[in-house]
Amino acid sequence: MTANVTLSASAAKQINTILAGQTAGTLLRVGVEGGGCSGFSYTFALDADVREDDQLIERDGAKVVIDEASLPFLEGSEIDYVDELIGAAFKIHNPNATAACGCGTSFSI
């Protein structure tokens, strides 16, 4: 399955910064799991394994993998990185989310 998930330039830059200090071949894994205050939560982890059913997204040298089970929940999303007064974090702009919690890591569909 292929989903239309993109990386912003800001996210690509931050991913490259994080991965510069990691072992070669390490990439960012983004996923969705049940739980959180709104029903689903985004997960972010460093991973060196790309599975056969993963989707690989690349921008400006940054690489992100998403597992097949998470793809339907992320269809049409943009992975962004924001640096605001209250803190800096990866943020997913997900058009499928009907509600989200205040922390931005939990959502419902």
Biopython code that builds the backbone (N, CA, C, O; Angstrom):
import numpy as np
from Bio.PDB.StructureBuilder import StructureBuilder

atoms = [
    (1, "MET", "N", (0.844, -1.181, 0.000)),
    (1, "MET", "CA", (0.000, 0.000, 0.000)),
    (1, "MET", "C", (0.885, 1.238, 0.000)),
    (1, "MET", "O", (1.895, 1.287, 0.702)),
    (2, "THR", "N", (0.506, 2.228, -0.781)),
    (2, "THR", "CA", (1.230, 3.478, -0.820)),
    (2, "THR", "C", (0.302, 4.584, -0.348)),
    (2, "THR", "O", (-0.815, 4.714, -0.850)),
    (3, "ALA", "N", (0.745, 5.366, 0.593)),
    (3, "ALA", "CA", (-0.043, 6.489, 1.095)),
    (3, "ALA", "C", (0.659, 7.777, 0.715)),
    (3, "ALA", "O", (1.880, 7.812, 0.560)),
    (4, "ASN", "N", (-0.104, 8.808, 0.571)),
    (4, "ASN", "CA", (0.426, 10.116, 0.230)),
    (4, "ASN", "C", (0.801, 10.842, 1.524)),
    (4, "ASN", "O", (0.013, 11.628, 2.049)),
    (5, "VAL", "N", (1.994, 10.578, 2.031)),
    (5, "VAL", "CA", (2.512, 11.225, 3.240)),
    (5, "VAL", "C", (3.753, 12.001, 2.829)),
    (5, "VAL", "O", (4.606, 11.482, 2.109)),
    (6, "THR", "N", (3.854, 13.249, 3.288)),
    (6, "THR", "CA", (4.984, 14.093, 2.901)),
    (6, "THR", "C", (5.733, 14.592, 4.123)),
    (6, "THR", "O", (5.235, 14.547, 5.248)),
    (7, "LEU", "N", (6.950, 15.071, 3.869)),
    (7, "LEU", "CA", (7.789, 15.707, 4.890)),
    (7, "LEU", "C", (7.914, 17.184, 4.549)),
    (7, "LEU", "O", (8.099, 17.536, 3.384)),
    (8, "SER", "N", (7.816, 18.037, 5.534)),
    (8, "SER", "CA", (8.090, 19.453, 5.307)),
    (8, "SER", "C", (9.603, 19.651, 5.268)),
    (8, "SER", "O", (10.363, 18.793, 5.718)),
    (9, "ALA", "N", (10.026, 20.777, 4.733)),
    (9, "ALA", "CA", (11.453, 21.100, 4.705)),
    (9, "ALA", "C", (12.003, 21.196, 6.126)),
    (9, "ALA", "O", (13.128, 20.772, 6.387)),
    (10, "SER", "N", (11.222, 21.747, 7.034)),
    (10, "SER", "CA", (11.639, 21.874, 8.433)),
    (10, "SER", "C", (11.836, 20.507, 9.079)),
    (10, "SER", "O", (12.799, 20.308, 9.819)),
    (11, "ALA", "N", (10.934, 19.559, 8.808)),
    (11, "ALA", "CA", (11.058, 18.210, 9.356)),
    (11, "ALA", "C", (12.288, 17.518, 8.777)),
    (11, "ALA", "O", (13.037, 16.866, 9.504)),
    (12, "ALA", "N", (12.493, 17.659, 7.474)),
    (12, "ALA", "CA", (13.658, 17.024, 6.835)),
    (12, "ALA", "C", (14.953, 17.545, 7.451)),
    (12, "ALA", "O", (15.873, 16.770, 7.712)),
    (13, "LYS", "N", (15.026, 18.842, 7.681)),
    (13, "LYS", "CA", (16.226, 19.436, 8.267)),
    (13, "LYS", "C", (16.469, 18.893, 9.676)),
    (13, "LYS", "O", (17.603, 18.565, 10.023)),
    (14, "GLN", "N", (15.413, 18.797, 10.489)),
    (14, "GLN", "CA", (15.563, 18.302, 11.860)),
    (14, "GLN", "C", (15.913, 16.822, 11.878)),
    (14, "GLN", "O", (16.728, 16.389, 12.693)),
    (15, "ILE", "N", (15.311, 16.044, 10.993)),
    (15, "ILE", "CA", (15.629, 14.610, 10.913)),
    (15, "ILE", "C", (17.101, 14.437, 10.555)),
    (15, "ILE", "O", (17.793, 13.614, 11.155)),
    (16, "ASN", "N", (17.578, 15.203, 9.587)),
    (16, "ASN", "CA", (18.995, 15.121, 9.208)),
    (16, "ASN", "C", (19.899, 15.492, 10.371)),
    (16, "ASN", "O", (20.948, 14.875, 10.554)),
    (17, "THR", "N", (19.519, 16.480, 11.156)),
    (17, "THR", "CA", (20.300, 16.882, 12.323)),
    (17, "THR", "C", (20.360, 15.752, 13.348)),
    (17, "THR", "O", (21.424, 15.447, 13.884)),
    (18, "ILE", "N", (19.208, 15.135, 13.614)),
    (18, "ILE", "CA", (19.152, 14.036, 14.588)),
    (18, "ILE", "C", (19.962, 12.836, 14.102)),
    (18, "ILE", "O", (20.729, 12.246, 14.863)),
    (19, "LEU", "N", (19.789, 12.483, 12.843)),
    (19, "LEU", "CA", (20.431, 11.279, 12.320)),
    (19, "LEU", "C", (21.929, 11.447, 12.090)),
    (19, "LEU", "O", (22.646, 10.456, 11.952)),
    (20, "ALA", "N", (22.410, 12.686, 12.046)),
    (20, "ALA", "CA", (23.841, 12.928, 11.843)),
    (20, "ALA", "C", (24.671, 12.309, 12.960)),
    (20, "ALA", "O", (25.819, 11.925, 12.737)),
    (21, "GLY", "N", (24.112, 12.210, 14.138)),
    (21, "GLY", "CA", (24.833, 11.641, 15.266)),
    (21, "GLY", "C", (24.571, 10.158, 15.480)),
    (21, "GLY", "O", (24.994, 9.598, 16.491)),
    (22, "GLN", "N", (23.883, 9.516, 14.548)),
    (22, "GLN", "CA", (23.516, 8.108, 14.678)),
    (22, "GLN", "C", (24.359, 7.227, 13.757)),
    (22, "GLN", "O", (25.066, 7.725, 12.880)),
    (23, "THR", "N", (24.276, 5.942, 13.962)),
    (23, "THR", "CA", (24.943, 4.961, 13.118)),
    (23, "THR", "C", (24.400, 5.060, 11.696)),
    (23, "THR", "O", (23.206, 5.292, 11.505)),
    (24, "ALA", "N", (25.261, 4.887, 10.701)),
    (24, "ALA", "CA", (24.838, 4.928, 9.303)),
    (24, "ALA", "C", (23.699, 3.943, 9.076)),
    (24, "ALA", "O", (23.720, 2.827, 9.596)),
    (25, "GLY", "N", (22.710, 4.358, 8.301)),
    (25, "GLY", "CA", (21.564, 3.511, 8.003)),
    (25, "GLY", "C", (20.388, 3.719, 8.943)),
    (25, "GLY", "O", (19.317, 3.156, 8.718)),
    (26, "THR", "N", (20.564, 4.515, 9.990)),
    (26, "THR", "CA", (19.472, 4.789, 10.917)),
    (26, "THR", "C", (18.511, 5.784, 10.276)),
    (26, "THR", "O", (18.932, 6.744, 9.630)),
    (27, "LEU", "N", (17.215, 5.542, 10.462)),
    (27, "LEU", "CA", (16.209, 6.473, 9.962)),
    (27, "LEU", "C", (15.112, 6.659, 10.998)),
    (27, "LEU", "O", (15.092, 5.984, 12.027)),
    (28, "LEU", "N", (14.206, 7.574, 10.716)),
    (28, "LEU", "CA", (13.103, 7.848, 11.629)),
    (28, "LEU", "C", (11.924, 6.969, 11.248)),
    (28, "LEU", "O", (11.536, 6.913, 10.081)),
    (29, "ARG", "N", (11.357, 6.283, 12.230)),
    (29, "ARG", "CA", (10.152, 5.480, 12.007)),
    (29, "ARG", "C", (8.974, 6.219, 12.649)),
    (29, "ARG", "O", (9.011, 6.569, 13.829)),
    (30, "VAL", "N", (7.940, 6.444, 11.855)),
    (30, "VAL", "CA", (6.722, 7.095, 12.331)),
    (30, "VAL", "C", (5.600, 6.078, 12.233)),
    (30, "VAL", "O", (5.481, 5.368, 11.235)),
    (31, "GLY", "N", (4.784, 6.009, 13.266)),
    (31, "GLY", "CA", (3.686, 5.052, 13.261)),
    (31, "GLY", "C", (2.485, 5.556, 14.027)),
    (31, "GLY", "O", (2.491, 6.655, 14.583)),
    (32, "VAL", "N", (1.461, 4.737, 14.044)),
    (32, "VAL", "CA", (0.226, 5.027, 14.773)),
    (32, "VAL", "C", (-0.095, 3.783, 15.587)),
    (32, "VAL", "O", (-0.012, 2.662, 15.087)),
    (33, "GLU", "N", (-0.464, 3.992, 16.851)),
    (33, "GLU", "CA", (-0.888, 2.880, 17.694)),
    (33, "GLU", "C", (-2.123, 3.291, 18.478)),
    (33, "GLU", "O", (-2.369, 4.478, 18.693)),
    (34, "GLY", "N", (-2.888, 2.309, 18.898)),
    (34, "GLY", "CA", (-4.072, 2.579, 19.712)),
    (34, "GLY", "C", (-3.659, 3.092, 21.074)),
    (34, "GLY", "O", (-2.664, 2.649, 21.649)),
    (35, "GLY", "N", (-4.438, 4.035, 21.583)),
    (35, "GLY", "CA", (-4.163, 4.586, 22.910)),
    (35, "GLY", "C", (-4.114, 6.096, 22.887)),
    (35, "GLY", "O", (-4.442, 6.720, 21.878)),
    (36, "GLY", "N", (-3.716, 6.671, 23.969)),
    (36, "GLY", "CA", (-3.701, 8.124, 24.077)),
    (36, "GLY", "C", (-5.082, 8.623, 24.485)),
    (36, "GLY", "O", (-6.045, 7.856, 24.510)),
    (37, "CYS", "N", (-5.172, 9.879, 24.796)),
    (37, "CYS", "CA", (-6.435, 10.417, 25.303)),
    (37, "CYS", "C", (-7.499, 10.588, 24.223)),
    (37, "CYS", "O", (-8.666, 10.805, 24.548)),
    (38, "SER", "N", (-7.123, 10.494, 22.937)),
    (38, "SER", "CA", (-8.105, 10.644, 21.865)),
    (38, "SER", "C", (-8.340, 9.365, 21.065)),
    (38, "SER", "O", (-9.122, 9.378, 20.115)),
    (39, "GLY", "N", (-7.692, 8.274, 21.420)),
    (39, "GLY", "CA", (-7.944, 7.013, 20.744)),
    (39, "GLY", "C", (-6.756, 6.434, 20.003)),
    (39, "GLY", "O", (-6.549, 5.220, 20.025)),
    (40, "PHE", "N", (-5.966, 7.283, 19.343)),
    (40, "PHE", "CA", (-4.764, 6.856, 18.632)),
    (40, "PHE", "C", (-3.621, 7.782, 18.996)),
    (40, "PHE", "O", (-3.833, 8.953, 19.312)),
    (41, "SER", "N", (-2.400, 7.249, 18.948)),
    (41, "SER", "CA", (-1.216, 8.059, 19.237)),
    (41, "SER", "C", (-0.186, 7.889, 18.132)),
    (41, "SER", "O", (-0.038, 6.806, 17.566)),
    (42, "TYR", "N", (0.517, 8.964, 17.834)),
    (42, "TYR", "CA", (1.639, 8.904, 16.901)),
    (42, "TYR", "C", (2.855, 8.382, 17.657)),
    (42, "TYR", "O", (3.047, 8.696, 18.832)),
    (43, "THR", "N", (3.664, 7.592, 16.982)),
    (43, "THR", "CA", (4.908, 7.122, 17.572)),
    (43, "THR", "C", (6.078, 7.565, 16.694)),
    (43, "THR", "O", (5.966, 7.616, 15.470)),
    (44, "PHE", "N", (7.173, 7.877, 17.326)),
    (44, "PHE", "CA", (8.405, 8.284, 16.644)),
    (44, "PHE", "C", (9.545, 7.500, 17.266)),
    (44, "PHE", "O", (9.682, 7.463, 18.488)),
    (45, "ALA", "N", (10.366, 6.871, 16.432)),
    (45, "ALA", "CA", (11.497, 6.092, 16.941)),
    (45, "ALA", "C", (12.606, 6.066, 15.902)),
    (45, "ALA", "O", (12.356, 6.204, 14.705)),
    (46, "LEU", "N", (13.817, 5.889, 16.369)),
    (46, "LEU", "CA", (14.938, 5.681, 15.461)),
    (46, "LEU", "C", (15.036, 4.191, 15.188)),
    (46, "LEU", "O", (14.894, 3.378, 16.102)),
    (47, "ASP", "N", (15.278, 3.829, 13.932)),
    (47, "ASP", "CA", (15.289, 2.425, 13.538)),
    (47, "ASP", "C", (16.289, 2.232, 12.411)),
    (47, "ASP", "O", (16.455, 3.109, 11.563)),
    (48, "ALA", "N", (16.947, 1.098, 12.402)),
    (48, "ALA", "CA", (17.895, 0.781, 11.326)),
    (48, "ALA", "C", (17.315, -0.243, 10.362)),
    (48, "ALA", "O", (17.917, -0.538, 9.330)),
    (49, "ASP", "N", (16.148, -0.787, 10.696)),
    (49, "ASP", "CA", (15.534, -1.822, 9.861)),
    (49, "ASP", "C", (14.421, -1.246, 9.002)),
    (49, "ASP", "O", (13.525, -0.565, 9.500)),
    (50, "VAL", "N", (14.486, -1.524, 7.711)),
    (50, "VAL", "CA", (13.396, -1.203, 6.802)),
    (50, "VAL", "C", (12.782, -2.535, 6.410)),
    (50, "VAL", "O", (13.434, -3.382, 5.800)),
    (51, "ARG", "N", (11.515, -2.707, 6.771)),
    (51, "ARG", "CA", (10.818, -3.952, 6.462)),
    (51, "ARG", "C", (10.238, -3.902, 5.051)),
    (51, "ARG", "O", (10.058, -2.829, 4.475)),
    (52, "GLU", "N", (9.957, -5.061, 4.519)),
    (52, "GLU", "CA", (9.449, -5.170, 3.152)),
    (52, "GLU", "C", (8.152, -4.391, 2.945)),
    (52, "GLU", "O", (7.926, -3.846, 1.865)),
    (53, "ASP", "N", (7.293, -4.334, 3.976)),
    (53, "ASP", "CA", (6.005, -3.655, 3.830)),
    (53, "ASP", "C", (6.027, -2.195, 4.304)),
    (53, "ASP", "O", (4.975, -1.559, 4.365)),
    (54, "ASP", "N", (7.200, -1.657, 4.640)),
    (54, "ASP", "CA", (7.323, -0.252, 5.033)),
    (54, "ASP", "C", (7.250, 0.658, 3.816)),
    (54, "ASP", "O", (7.667, 0.287, 2.719)),
    (55, "GLN", "N", (6.716, 1.853, 4.027)),
    (55, "GLN", "CA", (6.805, 2.878, 2.997)),
    (55, "GLN", "C", (7.947, 3.810, 3.388)),
    (55, "GLN", "O", (8.017, 4.269, 4.528)),
    (56, "LEU", "N", (8.832, 4.086, 2.451)),
    (56, "LEU", "CA", (9.962, 4.983, 2.670)),
    (56, "LEU", "C", (9.630, 6.335, 2.066)),
    (56, "LEU", "O", (9.235, 6.428, 0.904)),
    (57, "ILE", "N", (9.793, 7.384, 2.864)),
    (57, "ILE", "CA", (9.578, 8.757, 2.416)),
    (57, "ILE", "C", (10.908, 9.483, 2.537)),
    (57, "ILE", "O", (11.587, 9.369, 3.557)),
    (58, "GLU", "N", (11.281, 10.221, 1.513)),
    (58, "GLU", "CA", (12.549, 10.944, 1.526)),
    (58, "GLU", "C", (12.349, 12.388, 1.098)),
    (58, "GLU", "O", (11.530, 12.690, 0.230)),
    (59, "ARG", "N", (13.111, 13.271, 1.724)),
    (59, "ARG", "CA", (13.172, 14.665, 1.311)),
    (59, "ARG", "C", (14.502, 15.237, 1.770)),
    (59, "ARG", "O", (14.872, 15.105, 2.937)),
    (60, "ASP", "N", (15.203, 15.860, 0.872)),
    (60, "ASP", "CA", (16.469, 16.529, 1.183)),
    (60, "ASP", "C", (17.432, 15.638, 1.960)),
    (60, "ASP", "O", (18.159, 16.117, 2.830)),
    (61, "GLY", "N", (17.441, 14.352, 1.650)),
    (61, "GLY", "CA", (18.337, 13.414, 2.307)),
    (61, "GLY", "C", (17.780, 12.778, 3.570)),
    (61, "GLY", "O", (18.348, 11.808, 4.072)),
    (62, "ALA", "N", (16.675, 13.309, 4.096)),
    (62, "ALA", "CA", (16.049, 12.739, 5.295)),
    (62, "ALA", "C", (15.187, 11.553, 4.893)),
    (62, "ALA", "O", (14.489, 11.597, 3.880)),
    (63, "LYS", "N", (15.240, 10.487, 5.696)),
    (63, "LYS", "CA", (14.475, 9.281, 5.398)),
    (63, "LYS", "C", (13.579, 8.919, 6.577)),
    (63, "LYS", "O", (14.004, 8.896, 7.732)),
    (64, "VAL", "N", (12.318, 8.635, 6.238)),
    (64, "VAL", "CA", (11.320, 8.228, 7.223)),
    (64, "VAL", "C", (10.655, 6.961, 6.708)),
    (64, "VAL", "O", (10.353, 6.854, 5.520)),
    (65, "VAL", "N", (10.426, 6.006, 7.593)),
    (65, "VAL", "CA", (9.665, 4.819, 7.225)),
    (65, "VAL", "C", (8.376, 4.764, 8.038)),
    (65, "VAL", "O", (8.324, 5.172, 9.198)),
    (66, "ILE", "N", (7.344, 4.247, 7.388)),
    (66, "ILE", "CA", (6.030, 4.085, 8.020)),
    (66, "ILE", "C", (5.578, 2.663, 7.760)),
    (66, "ILE", "O", (5.622, 2.196, 6.622)),
    (67, "ASP", "N", (5.142, 1.965, 8.807)),
    (67, "ASP", "CA", (4.693, 0.587, 8.643)),
    (67, "ASP", "C", (3.335, 0.557, 7.947)),
    (67, "ASP", "O", (2.568, 1.519, 7.986)),
    (68, "GLU", "N", (3.067, -0.576, 7.313)),
    (68, "GLU", "CA", (1.862, -0.737, 6.495)),
    (68, "GLU", "C", (0.574, -0.521, 7.294)),
    (68, "GLU", "O", (-0.385, 0.041, 6.765)),
    (69, "ALA", "N", (0.533, -0.951, 8.543)),
    (69, "ALA", "CA", (-0.674, -0.809, 9.359)),
    (69, "ALA", "C", (-0.987, 0.656, 9.686)),
    (69, "ALA", "O", (-2.149, 1.018, 9.872)),
    (70, "SER", "N", (0.045, 1.493, 9.756)),
    (70, "SER", "CA", (-0.149, 2.910, 10.086)),
    (70, "SER", "C", (-0.528, 3.761, 8.881)),
    (70, "SER", "O", (-1.105, 4.837, 9.040)),
    (71, "LEU", "N", (-0.213, 3.294, 7.684)),
    (71, "LEU", "CA", (-0.422, 4.099, 6.479)),
    (71, "LEU", "C", (-1.854, 4.617, 6.297)),
    (71, "LEU", "O", (-2.021, 5.794, 5.980)),
    (72, "PRO", "N", (-2.890, 3.796, 6.482)),
    (72, "PRO", "CA", (-4.249, 4.326, 6.273)),
    (72, "PRO", "C", (-4.594, 5.492, 7.206)),
    (72, "PRO", "O", (-5.351, 6.386, 6.829)),
    (73, "PHE", "N", (-4.043, 5.481, 8.409)),
    (73, "PHE", "CA", (-4.316, 6.546, 9.380)),
    (73, "PHE", "C", (-3.582, 7.844, 9.020)),
    (73, "PHE", "O", (-3.974, 8.925, 9.460)),
    (74, "LEU", "N", (-2.529, 7.732, 8.229)),
    (74, "LEU", "CA", (-1.688, 8.886, 7.887)),
    (74, "LEU", "C", (-1.906, 9.390, 6.460)),
    (74, "LEU", "O", (-1.236, 10.332, 6.036)),
    (75, "GLU", "N", (-2.821, 8.785, 5.719)),
    (75, "GLU", "CA", (-3.072, 9.167, 4.328)),
    (75, "GLU", "C", (-3.279, 10.677, 4.207)),
    (75, "GLU", "O", (-4.133, 11.250, 4.884)),
    (76, "GLY", "N", (-2.490, 11.313, 3.340)),
    (76, "GLY", "CA", (-2.614, 12.746, 3.089)),
    (76, "GLY", "C", (-1.944, 13.633, 4.126)),
    (76, "GLY", "O", (-2.079, 14.855, 4.064)),
    (77, "SER", "N", (-1.225, 13.049, 5.076)),
    (77, "SER", "CA", (-0.614, 13.824, 6.165)),
    (77, "SER", "C", (0.721, 14.434, 5.766)),
    (77, "SER", "O", (1.393, 13.970, 4.844)),
    (78, "GLU", "N", (1.081, 15.480, 6.483)),
    (78, "GLU", "CA", (2.409, 16.068, 6.365)),
    (78, "GLU", "C", (3.085, 15.967, 7.722)),
    (78, "GLU", "O", (2.520, 16.362, 8.742)),
    (79, "ILE", "N", (4.304, 15.432, 7.723)),
    (79, "ILE", "CA", (5.118, 15.390, 8.934)),
    (79, "ILE", "C", (5.922, 16.679, 8.957)),
    (79, "ILE", "O", (6.686, 16.957, 8.032)),
    (80, "ASP", "N", (5.753, 17.460, 10.003)),
    (80, "ASP", "CA", (6.368, 18.777, 10.112)),
    (80, "ASP", "C", (7.196, 18.833, 11.393)),
    (80, "ASP", "O", (7.073, 17.972, 12.265)),
    (81, "TYR", "N", (8.028, 19.843, 11.491)),
    (81, "TYR", "CA", (8.767, 20.111, 12.727)),
    (81, "TYR", "C", (8.550, 21.579, 13.047)),
    (81, "TYR", "O", (8.848, 22.451, 12.230)),
    (82, "VAL", "N", (8.031, 21.851, 14.234)),
    (82, "VAL", "CA", (7.743, 23.226, 14.632)),
    (82, "VAL", "C", (8.581, 23.602, 15.837)),
    (82, "VAL", "O", (8.798, 22.792, 16.738)),
    (83, "ASP", "N", (9.048, 24.836, 15.842)),
    (83, "ASP", "CA", (9.830, 25.368, 16.946)),
    (83, "ASP", "C", (9.097, 26.611, 17.425)),
    (83, "ASP", "O", (9.211, 27.687, 16.838)),
    (84, "GLU", "N", (8.336, 26.438, 18.515)),
    (84, "GLU", "CA", (7.483, 27.503, 19.029)),
    (84, "GLU", "C", (7.947, 27.927, 20.418)),
    (84, "GLU", "O", (8.831, 27.305, 21.006)),
    (85, "LEU", "N", (7.358, 28.960, 20.918)),
    (85, "LEU", "CA", (7.695, 29.486, 22.233)),
    (85, "LEU", "C", (7.558, 28.423, 23.328)),
    (85, "LEU", "O", (8.351, 28.401, 24.270)),
    (86, "ILE", "N", (6.564, 27.550, 23.212)),
    (86, "ILE", "CA", (6.336, 26.533, 24.250)),
    (86, "ILE", "C", (7.160, 25.270, 24.036)),
    (86, "ILE", "O", (7.125, 24.365, 24.871)),
    (87, "GLY", "N", (7.899, 25.192, 22.933)),
    (87, "GLY", "CA", (8.755, 24.031, 22.702)),
    (87, "GLY", "C", (8.844, 23.663, 21.233)),
    (87, "GLY", "O", (8.115, 24.196, 20.396)),
    (88, "ALA", "N", (9.732, 22.760, 20.941)),
    (88, "ALA", "CA", (9.943, 22.283, 19.576)),
    (88, "ALA", "C", (9.573, 20.813, 19.517)),
    (88, "ALA", "O", (9.861, 20.056, 20.445)),
    (89, "ALA", "N", (8.932, 20.408, 18.421)),
    (89, "ALA", "CA", (8.510, 19.012, 18.299)),
    (89, "ALA", "C", (8.099, 18.697, 16.869)),
    (89, "ALA", "O", (7.782, 19.588, 16.080)),
    (90, "PHE", "N", (8.113, 17.406, 16.556)),
    (90, "PHE", "CA", (7.525, 16.967, 15.301)),
    (90, "PHE", "C", (6.014, 17.059, 15.452)),
    (90, "PHE", "O", (5.470, 16.768, 16.517)),
    (91, "LYS", "N", (5.349, 17.461, 14.394)),
    (91, "LYS", "CA", (3.894, 17.592, 14.402)),
    (91, "LYS", "C", (3.374, 16.991, 13.113)),
    (91, "LYS", "O", (3.948, 17.210, 12.047)),
    (92, "ILE", "N", (2.306, 16.244, 13.201)),
    (92, "ILE", "CA", (1.707, 15.649, 12.012)),
    (92, "ILE", "C", (0.411, 16.387, 11.707)),
    (92, "ILE", "O", (-0.511, 16.425, 12.523)),
    (93, "HIS", "N", (0.362, 16.970, 10.519)),
    (93, "HIS", "CA", (-0.854, 17.624, 10.035)),
    (93, "HIS", "C", (-1.647, 16.545, 9.315)),
    (93, "HIS", "O", (-1.355, 16.208, 8.167)),
    (94, "ASN", "N", (-2.654, 16.006, 9.997)),
    (94, "ASN", "CA", (-3.396, 14.848, 9.515)),
    (94, "ASN", "C", (-4.824, 15.255, 9.146)),
    (94, "ASN", "O", (-5.616, 15.590, 10.027)),
    (95, "PRO", "N", (-5.161, 15.230, 7.845)),
    (95, "PRO", "CA", (-6.515, 15.616, 7.437)),
    (95, "PRO", "C", (-7.578, 14.599, 7.849)),
    (95, "PRO", "O", (-8.769, 14.903, 7.780)),
    (96, "ASN", "N", (-7.183, 13.411, 8.273)),
    (96, "ASN", "CA", (-8.129, 12.380, 8.688)),
    (96, "ASN", "C", (-8.559, 12.521, 10.141)),
    (96, "ASN", "O", (-9.577, 11.956, 10.541)),
    (97, "ALA", "N", (-7.803, 13.260, 10.931)),
    (97, "ALA", "CA", (-8.091, 13.404, 12.358)),
    (97, "ALA", "C", (-9.311, 14.299, 12.553)),
    (97, "ALA", "O", (-9.374, 15.413, 12.035)),
    (98, "THR", "N", (-10.271, 13.790, 13.307)),
    (98, "THR", "CA", (-11.475, 14.577, 13.598)),
    (98, "THR", "C", (-11.351, 15.314, 14.920)),
    (98, "THR", "O", (-12.088, 16.266, 15.176)),
    (99, "ALA", "N", (-10.421, 14.876, 15.760)),
    (99, "ALA", "CA", (-10.164, 15.531, 17.042)),
    (99, "ALA", "C", (-8.733, 15.209, 17.449)),
    (99, "ALA", "O", (-8.163, 14.201, 17.029)),
    (100, "ALA", "N", (-8.164, 16.080, 18.274)),
    (100, "ALA", "CA", (-6.804, 15.864, 18.769)),
    (100, "ALA", "C", (-6.724, 16.349, 20.200)),
    (100, "ALA", "O", (-7.519, 17.184, 20.632)),
    (101, "CYS", "N", (-5.766, 15.825, 20.927)),
    (101, "CYS", "CA", (-5.573, 16.270, 22.301)),
    (101, "CYS", "C", (-4.687, 17.516, 22.308)),
    (101, "CYS", "O", (-4.137, 17.899, 21.275)),
    (102, "GLY", "N", (-4.557, 18.125, 23.440)),
    (102, "GLY", "CA", (-3.768, 19.340, 23.560)),
    (102, "GLY", "C", (-2.285, 19.157, 23.298)),
    (102, "GLY", "O", (-1.617, 20.089, 22.851)),
    (103, "CYS", "N", (-1.758, 17.962, 23.573)),
    (103, "CYS", "CA", (-0.314, 17.746, 23.374)),
    (103, "CYS", "C", (0.033, 17.495, 21.921)),
    (103, "CYS", "O", (1.200, 17.605, 21.545)),
    (104, "GLY", "N", (-0.953, 17.158, 21.086)),
    (104, "GLY", "CA", (-0.719, 16.976, 19.671)),
    (104, "GLY", "C", (-0.219, 15.604, 19.266)),
    (104, "GLY", "O", (0.057, 15.384, 18.087)),
    (105, "THR", "N", (-0.093, 14.666, 20.210)),
    (105, "THR", "CA", (0.373, 13.334, 19.847)),
    (105, "THR", "C", (-0.746, 12.306, 19.829)),
    (105, "THR", "O", (-0.518, 11.155, 19.457)),
    (106, "SER", "N", (-1.936, 12.695, 20.220)),
    (106, "SER", "CA", (-3.067, 11.789, 20.253)),
    (106, "SER", "C", (-4.180, 12.370, 19.379)),
    (106, "SER", "O", (-4.391, 13.582, 19.349)),
    (107, "PHE", "N", (-4.891, 11.486, 18.666)),
    (107, "PHE", "CA", (-5.948, 11.952, 17.767)),
    (107, "PHE", "C", (-7.034, 10.904, 17.631)),
    (107, "PHE", "O", (-6.849, 9.755, 18.032)),
    (108, "SER", "N", (-8.168, 11.297, 17.065)),
    (108, "SER", "CA", (-9.237, 10.348, 16.765)),
    (108, "SER", "C", (-9.653, 10.532, 15.316)),
    (108, "SER", "O", (-9.460, 11.585, 14.709)),
    (109, "ILE", "N", (-10.231, 9.465, 14.789)),
    (109, "ILE", "CA", (-10.699, 9.482, 13.392)),
    (109, "ILE", "C", (-12.172, 9.153, 13.368)),
    (109, "ILE", "O", (-12.778, 9.112, 12.297)),
]
sb = StructureBuilder()
sb.init_structure("model")
sb.init_model(0)
sb.init_chain("A")
sb.init_seg("    ")
for serial, (resi, resn, name, xyz) in enumerate(atoms, 1):
    if name == "N":
        sb.init_residue(resn, " ", resi, " ")
    sb.init_atom(name, np.array(xyz, "f"), 0.0, 1.0, " ", f" {name:<3s}", serial, name[0])
structure = sb.get_structure()
